[in-house]
Amino acid sequence: MRIVIVGSGVSGLSCATLLLRAGHEVVVVTADPVERTTSALAAAVWFPTAAGPADAVARWGATTYDALVAEAAAGVPGVVMRESLTLLREHPEPDAPLPNWAAAVGDVRPARPDELPPAYPAGLRYAVPLVEMPRYLPHLRASVARAGGTFVVRRLERLDDVLDVAPDLVVNAAGLAAGALVGDDTVFPVRGQIVRVANPGLDLSVRDEHHPDGRAYVHPRTTDCILGGTLDAGVWDTDPDPAETEAILARCADIVPALAGAEALESLVGLRPGRPAIRVERDDTLLPVPVVHDYGHGGSGITVGWGCARDVLDLVAAVD
Ligand SMILES: Cc1cc2nc3c(=O)[nH]c(=O)nc-3n(C[C@H](O)[C@H](O)[C@H](O)COP(=O)(O)OP(=O)(O)OC[C@H]3O[C@@H](n4cnc5c(N)ncnc54)[C@H](O)[C@@H]3O)c2cc1C
């Protein structure tokens, strides 16, 4: 089939990769170059955040975890396995179950006291994929182009504008804009502010989801660290807030004392594509050709990207 994919973030490019492998002709229509998508800005660590429903996210997340582990092993640009520490503010009950995400990760163990920063009684250690999006997305884009996919930079006013390209099927992977394109008013922004600092030699990702001043995470990359962050549902403002930058620097220094006094290289804001439930489904009501949706990934687009794209592939395969 001749398939038009709307969107060249992680969702659109993952779908493009799999659909090309399955032998389809693919045209990616995108309003923005990959470098200016929300995906390009993401931290971007495998870790389910602000996305549902839980059972589907767990399934998509497990598939994506395995795919990213394989990419890291194969040396795909930007994908590494990152040792990680989730800090806990209280000792868990002796029989407390591990968090949902632990099933996909497999090897999750209690942190030793010498692995914890001051004032934290407990934590969990594990390794997850971390994706340096400024390297990974251009790699995905180039792989799609090498496999014969073509790109059109164009902002669609309405979904049926794609009919000019004469598709047999359309994949709607337009992120936060996906809902407006198809009249779905359940899509909302989840504003995230992050801060980039120089990497002082860190190689451990650390997070405290329950810091009293807000979420705190530190994700070391090759030359910098991403410090976060905020998760503000319904907020459209994309200007970084200087007071929030200072607050992020302060709480990240609580969880990684080596960052005390670190200076912000840059503060960035992205709007995550929120939705009560990620939408991966076929829709025959919108256009004369089938539409397959893949949007609403919230704070988990990298965490579930390959899993959702495989379901898109199955939905496309089921089209007569
Ligand atoms: C600060 C921050 C940190 C994050 N950290 C993580 C993390 O650690 N792990 C994780 O899994 N996720 C993380 N996320 C979430 C993740 O970035 C998103 O879930 C993901 O990028 C969504 O990808 P997408 O491809 O669906 O959308 P996008 O990347 O937004 O791409 C949408 C595409 O659609 C195109 N488009 C939009 N409108 C139109 C139109 N009208 N016509 C044509 N094209 C259009 C755009 O140009 C773009 O190409 C984070 C997000 C933020 C903001």
The ligand as an ORCA input file, in Angstrom:
! r2SCAN-3c Opt
* xyz 0 1
  C      10.460     17.458     28.854
  C      10.029     16.134     28.286
  C      10.659     14.983     28.692
  C      10.251     13.749     28.201
  N      10.908     12.620     28.631
  C      10.499     11.416     28.170
  C      11.175     10.238     28.603
  O      12.142     10.292     29.379
  N      10.724      9.042     28.133
  C       9.651      8.942     27.284
  O       9.263      7.829     26.905
  N       9.010     10.057     26.844
  C       9.401     11.273     27.284
  N       8.740     12.410     26.876
  C       7.520     12.258     26.062
  C       7.831     12.111     24.593
  O       8.664     13.164     24.175
  C       6.533     12.108     23.774
  O       5.625     11.153     24.275
  C       6.851     11.763     22.323
  O       7.863     12.621     21.839
  C       5.632     11.832     21.422
  O       6.090     11.531     20.125
  P       5.190     11.726     18.861
  O       5.988     11.247     17.705
  O       3.870     11.075     19.102
  O       4.918     13.286     18.782
  P       5.904     14.490     18.366
  O       7.301     14.207     18.669
  O       5.273     15.714     18.950
  O       5.761     14.548     16.791
  C       4.582     15.018     16.180
  C       4.825     15.149     14.695
  O       3.615     15.553     14.067
  C       3.875     16.661     13.219
  N       2.679     17.462     13.087
  C       1.971     18.070     14.072
  N       0.952     18.765     13.529
  C       0.995     18.563     12.212
  C       0.209     19.026     11.117
  N      -0.842     19.814     11.307
  N       0.582     18.660      9.872
  C       1.630     17.863      9.655
  N       2.414     17.398     10.659
  C       2.090     17.736     11.919
  C       5.014     17.386     13.903
  O       5.657     18.265     12.982
  C       5.863     16.209     14.316
  O       6.629     15.746     13.233
  C       9.167     13.661     27.307
  C       8.561     14.837     26.846
  C       8.971     16.068     27.331
  C       8.299     17.307     26.847
*
